[in-house]
Amino acid sequence: MPVNILMPALSPTMEKGNLSRWLKKEGDKIKSGDVIAEIETDKATMEVEAVDEGVLARIVVPDGTADVAVNDVIGVIAADGEDVSAAAAPAAAKPAPAAPASAAPASAPSAPAASAAQTAPAPAAVNGQAGPRLFASPLARRIAKESGLDLSGVAGSGPHGRIVERDVKAALAQPRPQIAKAPAAPAAPSPAAPTPAPASDEAIRKFYAPGSYDEAPHDSMRKTIARRLVEASQTIPHFYLSVDCNLDALLALRETVNAQASRDKDAKPSYKISVNDFIIKGLALALIRVPEANVTWTESVMLKHKHADVGVAVSIPGGLITPVIRSADTKSLSAISNEMKDYAARAKARKLKPEEYQGGSSSVSNLGMFGIKNFSAIINPPQSSILAVGAGEKRVVVKDGAPAVATLMSVTLSTDHRAVDGALGAELLDAFKSLIEHPMSMLV
């Protein structure tokens, strides 16, 4: 019996991805464990392995297809001994068991006649395998629920007629009479009310003369960054705390440590510690010293972490990604340094695995290399804080009652006030400042 190859969910939050390319052709033999395709998510390009054996009878979704929904059929495998051409044919006809087409008229009276005439002709019949069931992405369902939109009157433009985000937004943009009212649940209006509708693309284009700009379509990474940042800023109550840290002792210790790694002039140093490596280690140890800040908020409980997993924002072409140093509180500076170099290289090639950039309890975002003095960063859910790091610079300070010059670095801690309130955040930042100004304590 033919086996369908489904679009895999490569992370817990993945709803769709791009089928970058097939590594097998129709007619190729496939063994369990063979890499058969490459899937591009918002953050990385992942390899898909076969779990069944046989012959690739049919490729349903071709190379370069964007926004393929999780669990959609992308190919068909014919089992050993099975007729390949026969296995391929049902795959083509499989979505078409529109035998429910005869059942469709029976369910039509329950929907308004005008809506039925306007909405999906064939795709709706193909999708609705068993009567009234609707096929829609989770994001489309959520937007429809918050806006009080009845999905039964929406045509799906996704694979096999699936209703996706753009279909819901197109329906919401139509005149109000076509949009069903929310079922007057007490809690339903409150989430939707505070969110103003963004200006349409056409409305924004009208501000600029035709021909005065080029259009570059958003890739999946940029869309995901935009969505997550809007969600974070709207759902997480951010609280900000800033402090200046004296780097003189840290810079002197860093020079000594790196000199030790380069004693043998003929051998390549096994590590080279950066200021950022000290910052990662310092934040991790501060989270352990202030365990009440090493937490994650959920609606029912507070997750109290036993180790400090620290994410580090890395700029890559088209966006950014935050690989996570697991148990950074237990790792040496050299181990953190080497791990970050590996992460940064693979991040730029989009080769990080989901488990390498998901989770964590806090993050570091360092723009000091660009000369930025200070800034505030947006928290990366589900984390409860993020440390924004500015440039180290020479400043005049008062020392022993007299002016002196010191290298200072401004940092700003953003906290989720539900989990880490002001006093607790101040305690965490004070612990971090102490570690940075007394860096020898990170080595013992």
N, C-alpha and C positions, 0 to 999 in steps of 0.2 A: 504493500500500500504506500502511495507517495507520502512523503513527509514534508510539511511546510517549514521553510526557514523564516523565522519571525524576526522583526527588528528588535534587537535586544535593548533592555534598559541597563545602560552602563553606569548609572549612578542612581541613588534613591530619588533624586529630584528630576531626572531626565524625562521629558515628555515626547520629545522628537529629536531627530538628528539628521545629518546629511550623509547619504551613502556616497562616500568619496570615490571608491572604485572597487570593482570585483577583482580578486586575485585568481579566480578560477573561471573557466569558460564553460558554456553549455556543452555537455558531453564529457567533461572531465570527471575522472573517478575521484571520489572524496573519501577520506578516512577520518575517523573520529580524532579530533585534535588538530586537523589541518586548518591553517589560516585561510579563510575563504574570501574575506572582504575587509575593507577599512571603513570605519564609521567615524565621522567628524562630529564631535559634540561642541558645546560652546567653549570648552577649555582645552580639549586635547583631541588627537586623532588616535583611535583605538583599533586594535585588530580583533576580528570576530572569528572564533574557532568553531568548527563543525562539531556537533555532538552526535550526529548520525553518520552512517556509512552508506555509500551507494554512488550514484551518478547524478551530477548536477543536470537535471532534466530541463529546467526552465529558469531564466532570470526574469523575475516579475518587475523589479525596480531597477532601472539601468544606472550605470555610473553617473555620478554628478547630480543625482536627484536630491533636492533640498527638502527639509522639513518633513521627513518620513516619520510618522507617528509610531511610538513604541507598540509592539505586538502586531503591526501590519505585516502581511506576507511579503517578503522580498525575493524569495526564490523557492524552488521545489526540488527535492531530492527523490530520485527513483531508487527503491531498495534493490539490493543485489538480485539479479534474475528477473527483475521486472522490466517490461517493455518501456523504454525511455519515452518514445513518442506518445504512448498511451498515458504515461504518467504526466507528461507535459500538458496534454489536452484538458484533463479535468481541472488543472490549475487555472487555465485560462477561463474555464467555465465556472469555476468554483464561486467567484463573487456573483456570477450571473444566476445561480439558483434563485432567479427572481420568480420562481413558482409562487412565492408570497404575493406576486403581482395580482394573482386572482383574489388573494385575501385583502389586498390593498383597498379595493373599493369598499369592502365591508367596514374598514376602519375610517374611511374618508368622511362619512357623515359627522363623526365626532369632532373634526376640525372645521374651521370656517371655510366656506367654499372658495372665497377670494384668496385666502392664504394658500389653499391646496393648489389652486391654479397657478399661483406665482412662484411657489417654492419648487424645490428640486424635482425635476421630472424623473429621469432615470436613476440618478445616484441614490435618491431616497429609497427607491424600491430595492436597489442592490444592497444598500446598507441594512435596511430593516429586515434582517433575516427572519425574524419571528414577530410579525405584527408591529406593535407600537414602540418597540425598543429603538432608542435613538443612539447613534454612534457619534460621540463628541469627545474632544480632548478635555482633560481635567480643567485646564485653564479656561477653555470656552465655557464649560459648565459653571465655573466659579463666577466669571464675569456676568453670565446670563442671570445667575441667581441673585447677585448683588444689584443688578439693574432691573430685576423683575421682568425679564424677557422669557417668553415661552419658546423653547427650542423647537417645538413641533412645527413652527411656522418658518424655520430658517433653513435655507438650502446650504448643503455642505460642499465646499470646494476642495477639501483635503482628499487624500488617497481613498478611493472607493466611496466617495461621497461623505467622508467623515466631516463633521462640523468642527472648524478650527477657530482660533481667535479672530482672524480677519473677517470671518463670516458673521460672528456675533457683533463686531464693531460696525460692520456695514449695515446690519439690521438695526442697530441702535441709532445710526445716523439718518435712517429714513423717518418720514413723518410719524408723529406720535401715535396716531390711531392704529398703526400696525404693530405696536409694542404692547404686549400684555402687561397689566399691572401686577405688582407683587402681591402675593396672597395675604396681605395685611398682617403678617406676623409681626409681633412687637419689636423683635430685635433686628429684622431685616432692613428697615429704612436707615438705621443709625450708621452702619458702615458706609453706605453709599452716599449719604447726605453730605459729609464733609469733603468728599473728593470732587473737585471741579473737573468738568470734562476738558481735556486738552484741546487746543486749537487743531483743526484738521490740517492735513498736509497742504491742501489747496489754499486754505486761509493764510497759512504761513508764506507760501510761494508768492502771494499777492503783494507782499511787502518788498519784493525784489523784482527788478526789471527782467523780462525774459531775455535769456542769453547772457546774463551777467554772472551766472554760476554753472557749475557742473554738478551732476547728481551721482553720488557714490552710495549704492544700496548698503544697508547695514548687514554685516555678517551675523551669524548666530551668537558669537561672543559679545559683540557690542550690544545686541538686543538683550542678552541675559544680564550684562552689567547694568544696563539702564533699568531693567525690571527690578533687579535685586536692590539697587540703590534707592529706587523710589519706595519699595516696600520697607527697606530699613529705615529710611528717614520718616516714613509715615507711621510705622508701627513700633519703633523703638524710641523711648524718651531719652534723648542724648543729654548728657551732663558733662561739662568740660572743666578740666583742671590743668593749669600750666605751672611749670617750674624751670629754673635754670640749673644746669649741672656743670660743675667745674671738671674739665677733662684733663687737666695737667698731669695728675697722677696716672690716669689711664693711658695717656699717650706715651708717658715714660715707660710704663710697664709693657705696653705693646711693642715698643722698640726693642726692649730687652728680650721679650719672648721670641720675636721674629729673628733677632740676631742669633739666638741659640739654635734656631732651626737652620741657619745658614752657616754654621761653623765650618762645615766641610765644603770648601769652595768648589770641589770637583763634583759634588753630588747635588742633585736638585732638591731644594727644601721640601720636606714632606707636608708642610702647611705654611700658610701666611695669614695671620690673624688680622682681621679688619676691625675698625671701630664698631661696625654693625654687628659683628660676632659677639663683642662684649655686650652690646645693647640687648641682643637676643637672650644671652645667658643671664644678664642682669634682670630682665623682665621675668624670665622663668623662675629665678630664685626669689624675686619679690613676691610672685604669686604663691610660692610655697611658704614664705614667711607670713603672708597675709592670706591664709587659706579661704577665708570668707569671701575673698574677691576672685578666687579661682573656681568660678561657678558658671553654670548655664541656666538661664531662666526657662521654665516651661509653665504652662497655665496651671498645672496641678502640683508640681514639686520643683525644688531647686536641685539641680545636679551638681554635686560637690566633687570635683575631680581630684584624684589621688596624685597625679603628676601634672606638670605644666606643659601642655602642647601649644607651642607658639608659632603662629603663622607669620610669614614674611612676604609683604607685597613685592612682586617682581613684575616689572614692565616688560611686555612682549609686544610684537607687532600687532596692532589692532586692538590692544586693550591691556589687561593686567590679570595676573593670577596670584594666588596666595598659597604656595606650598607650606606645609606644616612640619616643623621640627618636633617630632614626638619625644616626650619625656626630656625636653631640653634642660630641665633642672639637673638631670643625672649625667649629662654628656659634657665632655671636656670642650674647651674652646676650639681645639684643633679638629675635633670630631664635628662640631657645629659648622666650622669653616668649610671643611671638605664636603659635608652634606649639602650646604647651601650652594657651593659651586656646581655640584652635580645637579641639584634641582634647577638652578638658573639655566644651565645649558639645555636640559631636557624640556624645560618650560618654553624656551624660545623655539624649540623644534616641535612643540605640542605633543610631547611624548610622556607627560606625567599621567599616572594612574589616578582614578578618582579618589582612592583612599589616601593619596599623597597630598591632596589639596582640600579635603573636606574635614569638617570638625574643627577642633582646637578650642581653647578657652580665651585666647587673646591674640593680638597680632601687632606687628611692627610695620609702620609705613615710614620709610626714611627718604626724604627729599633733600637732605643736606648736600648731596653731591651736585645738586643744581643751584646751590647758593641760597636756597629758601631758608629764611630765618625761623619762621614758625608758621604753623597751619593747624587746622583741626580736621581729623579724618572721620569718615562714616564707618560705623561698626559693621563688621562682616558677619551676618547671622550664620550659625546660632551662637556666636561668641558674645561675651558680655562687655568687652572693652577692646580698645585699639590705641596704640601709642604712636602719635605723630612726632617724628624726629626732625629737627632742623639742623642747620649747619653749625659746626663748631667754629667760633671766631674769637679773635682777640678783643677783649673789652676791658675798660678801666673799671676796677672794683675797689672797694674799701677793705683793706686788710690791716689789722692791728692799728686801726685809727688813721691809716695813711693810704693814699691812692696807690694802687698796684695794677699790673696787667695780668689777666688770666684768660685762659681759653674756656669760653662758656658755650654750652649747647642748650637751646630751648626745646623743651618737649611738652606736648599737650596730650593728656589722657582723656579719651572719650569713653564714658561708661554708660551702660544700660541702667538707668536709674531704678528700674524695677528690681534689679539684682544687686547692683553696686551703687549705693547712695553716696552723697557727697563726702561724708566723713570717712567712709570705708575707702573710697577712691583716693582721698588725700593720704590715708595710711599706706595704700599701695604705692602711690607716687613717692612718698617719703622713703619707703624701703628701697625703691629703685634708685633714687638719688643717692642714698647712702652707699649702695653697692657700686655705682658708677664712680663716686668720689673716693671710694676705698676699694679699688678693683682687686687687690691682693686677696680679699675675702672670697672672690670667685674661684680662686685656684686651690683652696684648701677644703 
